[in-house]
Amino acid sequence: MLLYIDVYKRALMTELTISEARKALLDLPEKLARTPERAVTITRRGRPVLAVLPWEFYESIIETLDILGDPEMVKALRESLEDLDRGRVVTNAEAKKRLRV
């Protein structure tokens, strides 16, 4: 089983030159909040040099990288996905009972 997490879709990224980004910088947080785009690519001479993204998206990428960098966490995640595939699940009520919550 391959573990694949899609954190970046180029099709949803706006490209701005550095000059355009400088002019638009103050409006970018609101623009990203209103659109399905997850980041803005900043280019210099037609080549990507920076990405501007919402803080929450950045944090989710870092958290994902932390998890994927921990072999025990990856193993647990794969086992959990296998449990789901095989129907080995419990209800929320049963989980709370087992955890004494």
MDTraj code that builds the backbone (N, CA, C; nanometers):
import mdtraj as md
import numpy as np

residues = "MET LEU LEU TYR ILE ASP VAL TYR LYS ARG ALA LEU MET THR GLU LEU THR ILE SER GLU ALA ARG LYS ALA LEU LEU ASP LEU PRO GLU LYS LEU ALA ARG THR PRO GLU ARG ALA VAL THR ILE THR ARG ARG GLY ARG PRO VAL LEU ALA VAL LEU PRO TRP GLU PHE TYR GLU SER ILE ILE GLU THR LEU ASP ILE LEU GLY ASP PRO GLU MET VAL LYS ALA LEU ARG GLU SER LEU GLU ASP LEU ASP ARG GLY ARG VAL VAL THR ASN ALA GLU ALA LYS LYS ARG LEU ARG VAL".split()
xyz = np.array([
    [0.0845, -0.1169, 0.0000],
    [0.0000, 0.0000, 0.0000],
    [0.0897, 0.1241, 0.0000],
    [0.0604, 0.2185, -0.0873],
    [0.1348, 0.3441, -0.0908],
    [0.0606, 0.4483, -0.0099],
    [0.1348, 0.5287, 0.0603],
    [0.0758, 0.6381, 0.1354],
    [0.1014, 0.7646, 0.0556],
    [-0.0031, 0.8276, 0.0064],
    [0.0105, 0.9454, -0.0775],
    [-0.0746, 1.0565, -0.0206],
    [-0.0136, 1.1678, 0.0053],
    [-0.0872, 1.2827, 0.0558],
    [-0.0672, 1.3969, -0.0417],
    [-0.1774, 1.4488, -0.0941],
    [-0.1711, 1.5558, -0.1923],
    [-0.1790, 1.6891, -0.1194],
    [-0.0648, 1.7543, -0.1031],
    [-0.0639, 1.8814, -0.0319],
    [-0.0511, 2.0001, -0.1250],
    [-0.0414, 1.9733, -0.2540],
    [-0.0115, 2.0828, -0.3441],
    [-0.0662, 2.0508, -0.4812],
    [-0.1457, 2.1381, -0.5352],
    [-0.1975, 2.1199, -0.6699],
    [-0.1610, 2.2435, -0.7510],
    [-0.0699, 2.2272, -0.8430],
    [-0.0227, 2.3392, -0.9237],
    [-0.1371, 2.4070, -0.9987],
    [-0.2369, 2.3310, -1.0403],
    [-0.3472, 2.3878, -1.1163],
    [-0.4221, 2.4951, -1.0368],
    [-0.4146, 2.4902, -0.9046],
    [-0.4869, 2.5865, -0.8234],
    [-0.4007, 2.7029, -0.7766],
    [-0.2820, 2.7178, -0.8340],
    [-0.1933, 2.8245, -0.7882],
    [-0.1883, 2.9387, -0.8894],
    [-0.2054, 3.0580, -0.8396],
    [-0.1880, 3.1776, -0.9194],
    [-0.0393, 3.2080, -0.9270],
    [0.0048, 3.2543, -1.0418],
    [0.1446, 3.2966, -1.0547],
    [0.1515, 3.4480, -1.0640],
    [0.2423, 3.5049, -0.9871],
    [0.2680, 3.6487, -0.9912],
    [0.4177, 3.6691, -1.0049],
    [0.4551, 3.7725, -1.0781],
    [0.5960, 3.8092, -1.0793],
    [0.6282, 3.8758, -0.9456],
    [0.7555, 3.8914, -0.9170],
    [0.7926, 3.9593, -0.7928],
    [0.7358, 4.1003, -0.7897],
    [0.7391, 4.1697, -0.9017],
    [0.6840, 4.3063, -0.9071],
    [0.5343, 4.3057, -0.8796],
    [0.4611, 4.2109, -0.9400],
    [0.3169, 4.2015, -0.9164],
    [0.2886, 4.1648, -0.7710],
    [0.3683, 4.0745, -0.7161],
    [0.3486, 4.0314, -0.5776],
    [0.3713, 4.1465, -0.4808],
    [0.4711, 4.2276, -0.5094],
    [0.4994, 4.3425, -0.4234],
    [0.3771, 4.4331, -0.4154],
    [0.3115, 4.4546, -0.5286],
    [0.1929, 4.5403, -0.5316],
    [0.0722, 4.4738, -0.4653],
    [0.0638, 4.3404, -0.4757],
    [-0.0544, 4.2684, -0.4286],
    [-0.0393, 4.2104, -0.2887],
    [0.0771, 4.2212, -0.2272],
    [0.1056, 4.1513, -0.1027],
    [0.0018, 4.1743, 0.0071],
    [-0.0395, 4.2970, 0.0279],
    [-0.1345, 4.3254, 0.1352],
    [-0.2712, 4.2627, 0.1108],
    [-0.3058, 4.2374, -0.0152],
    [-0.4364, 4.1793, -0.0477],
    [-0.4341, 4.0261, -0.0564],
    [-0.3161, 3.9659, -0.0570],
    [-0.3080, 3.8218, -0.0766],
    [-0.3797, 3.7395, 0.0309],
    [-0.3703, 3.7733, 0.1594],
    [-0.4427, 3.6914, 0.2586],
    [-0.5936, 3.6861, 0.2311],
    [-0.6527, 3.7983, 0.2001],
    [-0.7957, 3.8014, 0.1709],
    [-0.8267, 3.7265, 0.0415],
    [-0.7414, 3.7415, -0.0595],
    [-0.7625, 3.6722, -0.1868],
    [-0.7591, 3.5216, -0.1660],
    [-0.6616, 3.4735, -0.0912],
    [-0.6515, 3.3298, -0.0672],
    [-0.7676, 3.2788, 0.0175],
    [-0.8212, 3.3631, 0.1053],
    [-0.9348, 3.3225, 0.1887],
    [-1.0630, 3.3119, 0.1069],
    [-1.0736, 3.3882, -0.0026],
    [-1.1953, 3.3906, -0.0837],
    [-1.1957, 3.2921, -0.1991],
    [-1.0834, 3.2313, -0.2294],
    [-1.0755, 3.1443, -0.3462],
    [-1.0312, 3.0035, -0.3059],
    [-1.0501, 2.9076, -0.3951],
    [-1.0057, 2.7714, -0.3641],
    [-0.8543, 2.7529, -0.3766],
    [-0.7847, 2.8582, -0.4173],
    [-0.6403, 2.8472, -0.4332],
    [-0.5744, 2.8287, -0.2978],
    [-0.4719, 2.7448, -0.2948],
    [-0.4061, 2.7162, -0.1684],
    [-0.2776, 2.7942, -0.1525],
    [-0.2249, 2.8476, -0.2615],
    [-0.0994, 2.9215, -0.2549],
    [-0.0840, 3.0059, -0.3805],
    [0.0089, 3.0987, -0.3733],
    [0.0428, 3.1822, -0.4883],
    [0.1909, 3.1610, -0.5177],
    [0.2216, 3.1342, -0.6432],
    [0.3605, 3.1183, -0.6854],
    [0.4160, 3.2535, -0.7245],
    [0.5308, 3.2889, -0.6701],
    [0.5993, 3.4130, -0.7062],
    [0.7149, 3.3741, -0.7990],
    [0.7195, 3.4400, -0.9142],
    [0.8222, 3.4051, -1.0121],
    [0.9212, 3.5192, -1.0332],
    [1.0410, 3.4813, -1.0748],
    [1.1430, 3.5768, -1.1171],
    [1.1943, 3.5259, -1.2514],
    [1.1837, 3.6104, -1.3508],
    [1.2239, 3.5736, -1.4865],
    [1.1567, 3.4443, -1.5328],
    [1.0296, 3.4295, -1.4951],
    [0.9511, 3.3151, -1.5396],
    [0.9697, 3.1868, -1.4616],
    [1.0551, 3.1879, -1.3594],
    [1.0800, 3.0674, -1.2800],
    [1.0291, 3.0863, -1.1377],
    [0.9642, 2.9845, -1.0805],
    [0.9151, 2.9948, -0.9420],
    [1.0307, 3.0135, -0.8440],
    [1.0162, 3.1113, -0.7542],
    [1.1184, 3.1352, -0.6518],
    [1.0603, 3.1377, -0.5105],
    [0.9312, 3.1614, -0.4977],
    [0.8650, 3.1674, -0.3671],
    [0.7224, 3.1149, -0.3782],
    [0.6695, 3.0738, -0.2637],
    [0.5271, 3.0415, -0.2538],
    [0.4709, 3.1171, -0.1351],
    [0.3569, 3.1781, -0.1535],
    [0.2875, 3.2464, -0.0449],
    [0.1615, 3.1652, -0.0179],
    [0.1441, 3.1252, 0.1091],
    [0.0307, 3.0419, 0.1425],
    [-0.0240, 3.0801, 0.2788],
    [-0.1523, 3.0492, 0.3018],
    [-0.2107, 3.0794, 0.4326],
    [-0.1375, 3.0035, 0.5442],
    [-0.1300, 3.0654, 0.6608],
    [-0.0575, 3.0074, 0.7732],
    [-0.1100, 2.8684, 0.8089],
    [-0.2420, 2.8510, 0.8084],
    [-0.3002, 2.7222, 0.8431],
    [-0.2538, 2.6135, 0.7463],
    [-0.2426, 2.6463, 0.6184],
    [-0.1963, 2.5500, 0.5191],
    [-0.0495, 2.5160, 0.5438],
    [0.0303, 2.6180, 0.5741],
    [0.1711, 2.5957, 0.6070],
    [0.1835, 2.5011, 0.7265],
    [0.1065, 2.5276, 0.8322],
    [0.1126, 2.4425, 0.9508],
    [0.0724, 2.2990, 0.9195],
    [-0.0272, 2.2819, 0.8332],
    [-0.0693, 2.1459, 0.7983],
    [0.0391, 2.0728, 0.7202],
    [0.1121, 2.1434, 0.6361],
    [0.2232, 2.0824, 0.5623],
    [0.3325, 2.0397, 0.6595],
    [0.3677, 2.1272, 0.7534],
    [0.4716, 2.0945, 0.8518],
    [0.4289, 1.9754, 0.9361],
    [0.3044, 1.9722, 0.9798],
    [0.2557, 1.8602, 1.0598],
    [0.2611, 1.7297, 0.9796],
    [0.2222, 1.7364, 0.8531],
    [0.2278, 1.6182, 0.7668],
    [0.3710, 1.5695, 0.7509],
    [0.4633, 1.6619, 0.7294],
    [0.6041, 1.6232, 0.7162],
    [0.6577, 1.5628, 0.8451],
    [0.6175, 1.6167, 0.9603],
    [0.6587, 1.5602, 1.0892],
    [0.6100, 1.4163, 1.1032],
    [0.4847, 1.3931, 1.0673],
    [0.4278, 1.2585, 1.0775],
    [0.4989, 1.1637, 0.9819],
    [0.5163, 1.2068, 0.8580],
    [0.5799, 1.1205, 0.7580],
    [0.7272, 1.0974, 0.7869],
    [0.7881, 1.1827, 0.8683],
    [0.9275, 1.1660, 0.9060],
    [0.9470, 1.0747, 1.0256],
    [0.8383, 1.0291, 1.0858],
    [0.8434, 0.9421, 1.2027],
    [0.7980, 0.8021, 1.1613],
    [0.8906, 0.7073, 1.1489],
    [0.8549, 0.5723, 1.1022],
    [0.7438, 0.5059, 1.1840],
    [0.7416, 0.5288, 1.3149],
    [0.6370, 0.4693, 1.3984],
    [0.4999, 0.5280, 1.3663],
    [0.4964, 0.6595, 1.3425],
    [0.3696, 0.7241, 1.3076],
    [0.3204, 0.6756, 1.1710],
    [0.4123, 0.6618, 1.0757],
    [0.3744, 0.6137, 0.9422],
    [0.3201, 0.4714, 0.9525],
    [0.3850, 0.3887, 1.0320],
    [0.3389, 0.2506, 1.0517],
    [0.1981, 0.2501, 1.1118],
    [0.1769, 0.3326, 1.2141],
    [0.0450, 0.3406, 1.2779],
    [-0.0604, 0.3908, 1.1794],
    [-0.0243, 0.4880, 1.0978],
    [-0.1176, 0.5408, 0.9986],
    [-0.1540, 0.4343, 0.8959],
    [-0.0537, 0.3626, 0.8469],
    [-0.0798, 0.2546, 0.7502],
    [-0.1680, 0.1458, 0.8116],
    [-0.1401, 0.1095, 0.9370],
    [-0.2226, 0.0082, 1.0042],
    [-0.3658, 0.0577, 1.0212],
    [-0.3813, 0.1851, 1.0518],
    [-0.5155, 0.2425, 1.0666],
    [-0.5908, 0.2391, 0.9340],
    [-0.5217, 0.2720, 0.8259],
    [-0.5855, 0.2676, 0.6940],
    [-0.6241, 0.1250, 0.6573],
    [-0.5397, 0.0296, 0.6930],
    [-0.5713, -0.1114, 0.6684],
    [-0.6933, -0.1528, 0.7500],
    [-0.7002, -0.1085, 0.8761],
    [-0.8177, -0.1375, 0.9590],
    [-0.9447, -0.0841, 0.8931],
    [-0.9386, 0.0370, 0.8414],
    [-1.0551, 0.0945, 0.7731],
    [-1.0931, 0.0112, 0.6517],
    [-0.9939, -0.0254, 0.5704],
    [-1.0201, -0.1056, 0.4505],
    [-1.0863, -0.2386, 0.4846],
    [-1.0492, -0.2970, 0.5964],
    [-1.1015, -0.4290, 0.6354],
    [-1.2259, -0.4195, 0.7238],
    [-1.2713, -0.2961, 0.7490],
    [-1.3926, -0.2797, 0.8278],
    [-1.3735, -0.2971, 0.9768],
    [-1.2495, -0.2909, 1.0225],
    [-1.2223, -0.3044, 1.1665],
    [-1.2349, -0.1666, 1.2308],
    [-1.3569, -0.1295, 1.2606],
    [-1.3847, 0.0022, 1.3176],
    [-1.4764, -0.0133, 1.4382],
    [-1.4802, 0.0897, 1.5205],
    [-1.5727, 0.0935, 1.6336],
    [-1.6489, 0.2249, 1.6271],
    [-1.7629, 0.2290, 1.6904],
    [-1.8416, 0.3516, 1.6936],
    [-1.7752, 0.4523, 1.7867],
    [-1.8168, 0.5764, 1.7752],
    [-1.7667, 0.6817, 1.8622],
    [-1.7980, 0.6484, 2.0081],
    [-1.9176, 0.5998, 2.0328],
    [-1.9574, 0.5647, 2.1695],
    [-1.8684, 0.4536, 2.2256],
    [-1.8386, 0.3517, 2.1429],
    [-1.7533, 0.2417, 2.1879],
    [-1.6112, 0.2913, 2.2153],
    [-1.5605, 0.3806, 2.1293],
    [-1.4256, 0.4352, 2.1498],
    [-1.4192, 0.5119, 2.2812],
    [-1.5210, 0.5944, 2.3097],
    [-1.5245, 0.6691, 2.4354],
    [-1.5295, 0.5752, 2.5547],
    [-1.6085, 0.4681, 2.5419],
    [-1.6186, 0.3706, 2.6503],
    [-1.4840, 0.3046, 2.6760],
    [-1.4147, 0.2650, 2.5692],
    [-1.2848, 0.1995, 2.5832],
    [-1.1797, 0.2942, 2.6420],
    [-1.1908, 0.4224, 2.6061],
    [-1.0948, 0.5218, 2.6541],
    [-1.1365, 0.5835, 2.7874],
    [-1.2550, 0.5446, 2.8340],
    [-1.3107, 0.5982, 2.9588],
    [-1.3218, 0.7504, 2.9558],
    [-1.3757, 0.7981, 2.8456],
    [-1.3929, 0.9428, 2.8291],
    [-1.5367, 0.9804, 2.8562],
])
top = md.Topology()
chain = top.add_chain()
for i, resn in enumerate(residues, 1):
    res = top.add_residue(resn, chain, resSeq=i)
    for name in ("N", "CA", "C"):
        top.add_atom(name, md.element.get_by_symbol(name[0]), res)
traj = md.Trajectory(xyz[None], top)
